[in-house]
Amino acid sequence: MEHRLELRTVVELARLGNARRTAESLGVSQSTVTEALARLERSYGTRLFDRDRKGSRPTATGTVVVEAARRSLEI
């Protein structure tokens, strides 16, 4: 997966709060979203999203990463 798609994934996941809807929005599979998030979390060494039955919400670190990703995508 290209890095740009990983950035788009975290931004969309933060916006939509759901991996399935994020996958649909990006035109990829839900497993692609899950794998991208797992790769980024391994890379940063921490969870970026809290996930439960209600959806996904950025952690404190995740909020910083999402904002940085948003800015990077604007460039």
Backbone as a printed PyTorch tensor [residue, N CA C, xyz], in Angstrom:
tensor([[[  0.8480,  -1.1820,   0.0000],
         [  0.0000,   0.0000,   0.0000],
         [  0.8850,   1.2330,   0.0000]],

        [[  0.5260,   2.1800,  -0.8130],
         [  1.3080,   3.4030,  -0.8400],
         [  1.0200,   4.2390,   0.4110]],

        [[  2.0010,   5.0310,   0.7880],
         [  1.8970,   5.8220,   2.0110],
         [  0.7230,   6.7980,   1.9530]],

        [[  0.4620,   7.3650,   0.7990],
         [ -0.6500,   8.3180,   0.6530],
         [ -1.9840,   7.6600,   1.0150]],

        [[ -2.1750,   6.4010,   0.6250],
         [ -3.4120,   5.7090,   0.9700],
         [ -3.4930,   5.4650,   2.4730]],

        [[ -2.3780,   5.2040,   3.1120],
         [ -2.3790,   5.0590,   4.5720],
         [ -2.8050,   6.3650,   5.2390]],

        [[ -2.3010,   7.4890,   4.7280],
         [ -2.6910,   8.7890,   5.2760],
         [ -4.1830,   9.0230,   5.0880]],

        [[ -4.6750,   8.7370,   3.8900],
         [ -6.1040,   8.8990,   3.6140],
         [ -6.9390,   7.9920,   4.5150]],

        [[ -6.4180,   6.8050,   4.7980],
         [ -7.1370,   5.8580,   5.6450],
         [ -7.3520,   6.4140,   7.0460]],

        [[ -6.3130,   6.9580,   7.6720],
         [ -6.4820,   7.4750,   9.0390],
         [ -7.3740,   8.7050,   9.0570]],

        [[ -7.2720,   9.5390,   8.0380],
         [ -8.1270,  10.7320,   7.9780],
         [ -9.5920,  10.3180,   7.8240]],

        [[ -9.8650,   9.3930,   6.9120],
         [-11.2390,   8.9410,   6.6910],
         [-11.7780,   8.1730,   7.8920]],

        [[-10.9550,   7.3550,   8.5200],
         [-11.4040,   6.6110,   9.6860],
         [-11.7760,   7.5750,  10.8180]],

        [[-10.9980,   8.6140,  10.9900],
         [-11.3170,   9.6120,  12.0120],
         [-12.6210,  10.3350,  11.6690]],

        [[-12.8210,  10.6100,  10.4010],
         [-14.0190,  11.3280,   9.9670],
         [-15.2640,  10.4540,  10.0620]],

        [[-15.1600,   9.2060,   9.6070],
         [-16.3190,   8.3330,   9.5190],
         [-16.5370,   7.4650,  10.7570]],

        [[-15.4500,   7.1570,  11.4730],
         [-15.5620,   6.3790,  12.7090],
         [-15.8890,   4.9140,  12.5290]],

        [[-15.7180,   4.3960,  11.3070],
         [-16.0980,   3.0220,  11.0350],
         [-15.2290,   2.4730,   9.9080]],

        [[-14.6090,   1.3120,  10.1220],
         [-13.6880,   0.7360,   9.1290],
         [-14.4160,   0.3470,   7.8420]],

        [[-15.6280,  -0.1820,   7.9500],
         [-16.3690,  -0.5800,   6.7540],
         [-16.7030,   0.6260,   5.8850]],

        [[-17.2050,   1.6920,   6.5100],
         [-17.5320,   2.9080,   5.7430],
         [-16.2680,   3.5500,   5.1840]],

        [[-15.1750,   3.4840,   5.9300],
         [-13.9010,   4.0110,   5.4480],
         [-13.4620,   3.2480,   4.2110]],

        [[-13.5540,   1.9350,   4.2710],
         [-13.1830,   1.1070,   3.1250],
         [-14.0330,   1.4610,   1.9030]],

        [[-15.3260,   1.6060,   2.1000],
         [-16.2160,   1.9680,   0.9920],
         [-15.8490,   3.3290,   0.4200]],

        [[-15.5660,   4.2760,   1.2890],
         [-15.2060,   5.6270,   0.8550],
         [-13.9290,   5.6400,   0.0210]],

        [[-12.9810,   4.7910,   0.4140],
         [-11.6830,   4.7540,  -0.2720],
         [-11.6560,   3.7710,  -1.4360]],

        [[-12.6850,   2.9480,  -1.5450],
         [-12.7220,   1.9630,  -2.6190],
         [-11.7630,   0.8060,  -2.4140]],

        [[-11.5770,   0.4270,  -1.1480],
         [-10.7010,  -0.6960,  -0.8040],
         [-11.4790,  -1.6500,   0.0960]],

        [[-10.8910,  -2.7770,   0.4220],
         [-11.5460,  -3.7260,   1.3190],
         [-11.3800,  -3.2810,   2.7750]],

        [[-12.2670,  -3.7990,   3.6190],
         [-12.1600,  -3.4990,   5.0440],
         [-10.8570,  -4.0450,   5.6080]],

        [[-10.4010,  -5.1880,   5.1040],
         [ -9.1360,  -5.7410,   5.5960],
         [ -7.9690,  -4.8410,   5.2230]],

        [[ -8.0510,  -4.1530,   4.0880],
         [ -6.9990,  -3.2080,   3.7020],
         [ -6.9280,  -2.0630,   4.7030]],

        [[ -8.0850,  -1.5750,   5.1280],
         [ -8.1300,  -0.5040,   6.1390],
         [ -7.5330,  -1.0060,   7.4460]],

        [[ -7.9440,  -2.1790,   7.8710],
         [ -7.4580,  -2.7610,   9.1260],
         [ -5.9470,  -2.9870,   9.0870]],

        [[ -5.4530,  -3.5060,   7.9800],
         [ -4.0170,  -3.7560,   7.8390],
         [ -3.2220,  -2.4550,   7.8180]],

        [[ -3.7380,  -1.4430,   7.1260],
         [ -3.0460,  -0.1470,   7.0840],
         [ -2.9500,   0.4470,   8.4800]],

        [[ -4.0420,   0.3830,   9.2180],
         [ -4.0400,   0.9140,  10.5810],
         [ -3.0700,   0.1350,  11.4670]],

        [[ -3.0520,  -1.1870,  11.3330],
         [ -2.1250,  -2.0020,  12.1290],
         [ -0.6760,  -1.6560,  11.8080]],

        [[ -0.3780,  -1.4450,  10.5250],
         [  0.9920,  -1.0670,  10.1310],
         [  1.3850,   0.2690,  10.7490]],

        [[  0.4870,   1.2350,  10.6680],
         [  0.7950,   2.5500,  11.2370],
         [  0.9540,   2.4730,  12.7510]],

        [[  0.1050,   1.7060,  13.4080],
         [  0.2180,   1.5710,  14.8610],
         [  1.5270,   0.8870,  15.2500]],

        [[  1.9510,  -0.1040,  14.4870],
         [  3.2680,  -0.7230,  14.7510],
         [  4.3750,   0.3010,  14.5400]],

        [[  4.2590,   1.0760,  13.4810],
         [  5.2730,   2.0800,  13.1500],
         [  5.4010,   3.1250,  14.2630]],

        [[  4.2570,   3.5790,  14.7840],
         [  4.2760,   4.5890,  15.8480],
         [  4.4590,   3.9730,  17.2300]],

        [[  4.2680,   2.6660,  17.3360],
         [  4.4540,   1.9980,  18.6140],
         [  3.3430,   2.2480,  19.6130]],

        [[  2.1740,   2.6250,  19.1360],
         [  1.0430,   2.8840,  20.0260],
         [ -0.2560,   2.7900,  19.2490]],

        [[ -1.3420,   2.6270,  19.9600],
         [ -2.6570,   2.6280,  19.3170],
         [ -2.9820,   4.0280,  18.8250]],

        [[ -3.5500,   4.1250,  17.6490],
         [ -3.9680,   5.4140,  17.0950],
         [ -5.4700,   5.6200,  17.2260]],

        [[ -6.1980,   4.5220,  17.3520],
         [ -7.6600,   4.5890,  17.4840],
         [ -8.1140,   3.6480,  18.5870]],

        [[ -9.1050,   4.1090,  19.3460],
         [ -9.8160,   3.2280,  20.2640],
         [-10.9800,   2.6620,  19.4730]],

        [[-11.1220,   1.3440,  19.5080],
         [-12.1680,   0.6890,  18.7380],
         [-13.0820,  -0.0870,  19.6790]],

        [[-14.3780,   0.0890,  19.4790],
         [-15.3620,  -0.6850,  20.2310],
         [-16.5960,  -0.8580,  19.3610]],

        [[-17.6630,  -1.3400,  19.9350],
         [-18.8800,  -1.6040,  19.1650],
         [-19.4740,  -0.3340,  18.5670]],

        [[-19.1830,   0.8020,  19.1510],
         [-19.7320,   2.0690,  18.6590],
         [-18.9140,   2.6540,  17.5230]],

        [[-17.7170,   2.1120,  17.2840],
         [-16.8860,   2.6190,  16.1970],
         [-15.4570,   2.8650,  16.6220]],

        [[-14.7790,   3.6890,  15.8430],
         [-13.3630,   4.0000,  16.0770],
         [-13.2020,   5.4920,  16.3280]],

        [[-12.4580,   5.8120,  17.3720],
         [-12.1740,   7.2020,  17.7110],
         [-10.6790,   7.3550,  17.9350]],

        [[-10.1030,   8.4410,  17.4080],
         [ -8.6570,   8.6380,  17.5810],
         [ -8.2750,   8.7700,  19.0580]],

        [[ -7.1590,   8.1650,  19.4180],
         [ -6.5690,   8.3750,  20.7380],
         [ -5.9180,   9.7660,  20.7100]],

        [[ -5.3030,  10.1650,  21.8030],
         [ -4.6000,  11.4560,  21.8180],
         [ -3.5070,  11.4780,  20.7490]],

        [[ -2.7200,  10.4070,  20.6870],
         [ -1.6730,  10.3090,  19.6590],
         [ -2.3080,  10.2400,  18.2780]],

        [[ -3.3890,   9.4910,  18.1590],
         [ -4.0870,   9.3740,  16.8860],
         [ -4.5700,  10.7060,  16.3650]],

        [[ -5.0330,  11.5640,  17.2640],
         [ -5.4970,  12.8920,  16.8630],
         [ -4.3610,  13.6880,  16.2300]],

        [[ -3.1820,  13.5940,  16.8070],
         [ -2.0060,  14.2820,  16.2620],
         [ -1.6510,  13.7060,  14.8980]],

        [[ -1.6690,  12.3770,  14.7810],
         [ -1.3320,  11.7200,  13.5110],
         [ -2.3650,  12.0640,  12.4470]],

        [[ -3.6340,  12.0580,  12.8060],
         [ -4.6890,  12.3920,  11.8420],
         [ -4.5010,  13.8140,  11.3320]],

        [[ -4.2350,  14.7430,  12.2100],
         [ -4.0470,  16.1280,  11.7800],
         [ -2.8160,  16.2690,  10.8900]],

        [[ -1.7380,  15.5910,  11.2400],
         [ -0.5310,  15.6240,  10.3990],
         [ -0.8090,  14.9990,   9.0360]],

        [[ -1.5650,  13.9210,   9.0120],
         [ -1.9220,  13.2650,   7.7480],
         [ -2.7860,  14.1910,   6.9050]],

        [[ -3.7360,  14.8390,   7.5350],
         [ -4.5960,  15.7900,   6.8220],
         [ -3.7610,  16.8970,   6.1650]],

        [[ -2.8360,  17.4430,   6.9290],
         [ -1.9880,  18.5130,   6.3890],
         [ -1.1150,  17.9950,   5.2510]],

        [[ -0.5580,  16.8010,   5.4150],
         [  0.2790,  16.2200,   4.3640],
         [ -0.5010,  16.0200,   3.0660]],

        [[ -1.7450,  15.5990,   3.1930],
         [ -2.5710,  15.3770,   2.0080],
         [ -2.9500,  16.6800,   1.3020]],

        [[ -2.9640,  17.7670,   2.0580],
         [ -3.2880,  19.0690,   1.4680],
         [ -2.1380,  19.6240,   0.6400]],

        [[ -0.9310,  19.1770,   0.9360],
         [  0.2560,  19.7000,   0.2530],
         [  0.3370,  19.1630,  -1.1620]]])
